[in-house]
C-alpha cells in the first residue's frame, strides 16, 4: 500500500509517565533505492554518449594541425584529430572482431559439451 493512502494511526495515550516515542510508524525510512529499468539504463547510456561526443568535438577542435600519413602504398595528409580518430575506430573494429571470434569459439565448445 502506498504511503499516501495509508491511514495515520494516532498513538494510544501513554499509560505511564514515559514520553511517547519520537518516531512514529510513518516516519520509518522507506527503501531509498529506485528500481532500475531499461529506460533508465538507456537514459544513462544516452547521457554518457553525449558527454563522449562533446569531449571528442573539443579534442578535434584543439588538434586541427595537418600531419603527413604514410600507410603501405598510400601517402597523404590529414588533420591530426582525424588521423587519431581513424586509428581509434580501426582499433575498436579489430578488438570487436577478435572478441566476436572468441565468443563464437566458446559457444561451439559449450554446444559440444551438451551433446
C-alpha positions as CSV (number, residue, x, y, z in Angstrom):
1,X,0.0,0.0,0.0
2,X,1.3,3.4,-0.8
3,X,2.4,5.8,1.9
4,X,-0.1,8.4,0.6
5,X,-3.0,6.0,1.1
6,X,-2.0,4.7,4.5
7,X,-4.1,5.9,7.3
8,X,-2.1,7.5,10.1
9,X,-2.6,5.8,13.4
10,X,-2.8,8.0,16.4
11,X,-0.8,6.7,19.3
12,X,-2.7,5.4,22.3
13,X,-2.4,7.6,25.3
14,X,0.6,6.7,27.4
15,X,-0.2,4.6,30.5
16,X,2.8,5.7,32.4
17,X,4.8,8.9,32.8
18,X,7.2,7.9,30.0
19,X,7.2,10.2,26.9
20,X,5.8,8.8,23.7
21,X,8.3,7.5,21.2
22,X,9.9,10.2,19.0
23,X,9.4,8.2,15.8
24,X,6.0,7.1,14.6
25,X,5.5,4.3,12.1
26,X,5.1,6.6,9.1
27,X,8.5,8.2,9.6
28,X,10.3,4.9,9.1
29,X,12.7,5.2,6.2
30,X,11.3,3.8,3.0
31,X,13.6,2.0,0.6
32,X,15.6,4.8,-0.9
33,X,16.6,2.8,-3.9
34,X,14.5,3.2,-7.0
35,X,14.3,0.1,-9.2
36,X,16.4,0.1,-12.4
37,X,14.5,-0.1,-15.7
38,X,15.5,-0.4,-19.3
39,X,14.6,3.2,-19.9
40,X,16.8,4.4,-17.1
41,X,19.7,2.4,-18.5
42,X,19.1,3.9,-21.9
43,X,19.0,7.4,-20.4
44,X,22.3,6.8,-18.7
45,X,23.8,5.5,-21.9
46,X,22.5,8.5,-23.9
47,X,24.0,10.9,-21.4
48,X,27.3,9.1,-21.5
49,X,27.3,9.1,-25.3
50,X,26.5,12.8,-25.5
51,X,29.3,13.6,-23.0
52,X,31.7,11.4,-25.0
53,X,30.8,13.3,-28.2
54,X,31.3,16.7,-26.5
55,X,34.8,15.5,-25.4
56,X,35.5,14.3,-28.9
57,X,34.4,17.5,-30.5
58,X,36.6,19.5,-28.2
59,X,39.6,17.2,-28.9
60,X,39.1,17.5,-32.6
61,X,38.8,21.3,-32.5
62,X,42.1,21.5,-30.5
63,X,44.0,19.2,-32.8
64,X,43.5,20.7,-36.3
65,X,47.1,20.7,-37.4
66,X,47.9,18.7,-40.5
67,X,50.2,15.6,-40.3
68,X,51.7,13.5,-43.1
69,X,50.3,10.0,-43.2
70,X,52.2,7.1,-44.9
71,X,50.4,3.7,-44.8
72,X,51.6,0.9,-47.0
73,X,51.4,2.4,-50.6
74,X,49.1,5.3,-49.6
75,X,50.5,8.8,-48.8
76,X,48.6,11.9,-47.8
77,X,48.0,14.4,-45.1
78,X,45.1,14.7,-42.6
79,X,44.3,16.8,-39.6
80,X,45.8,15.2,-36.5
81,X,42.5,14.7,-34.8
82,X,41.0,12.9,-37.8
83,X,44.1,10.6,-38.1
84,X,43.9,9.7,-34.4
85,X,40.1,9.2,-34.7
86,X,40.5,6.8,-37.7
87,X,43.2,4.9,-35.7
88,X,40.9,4.6,-32.7
89,X,38.0,3.3,-34.8
90,X,40.2,0.8,-36.5
91,X,41.4,-0.5,-33.2
92,X,37.9,-0.8,-31.9
93,X,36.8,-2.7,-35.0
94,X,39.8,-5.1,-34.6
95,X,39.1,-5.7,-30.9
96,X,35.4,-6.3,-31.7
97,X,36.3,-8.8,-34.4
98,X,38.6,-10.7,-32.0
99,X,36.0,-10.7,-29.3
100,X,33.3,-12.0,-31.6
101,X,35.6,-14.8,-32.8
102,X,36.3,-15.8,-29.2
103,X,32.6,-15.8,-28.2
104,X,31.9,-17.9,-31.3
105,X,34.6,-20.3,-30.2
106,X,33.3,-20.6,-26.6
107,X,29.7,-21.1,-27.9
108,X,30.9,-24.0,-30.0
109,X,32.7,-25.5,-27.0
110,X,29.5,-25.3,-24.9
111,X,27.4,-26.9,-27.6
112,X,29.8,-29.8,-27.9
113,X,29.8,-30.3,-24.2
114,X,26.0,-30.6,-24.2
115,X,25.9,-33.4,-26.7
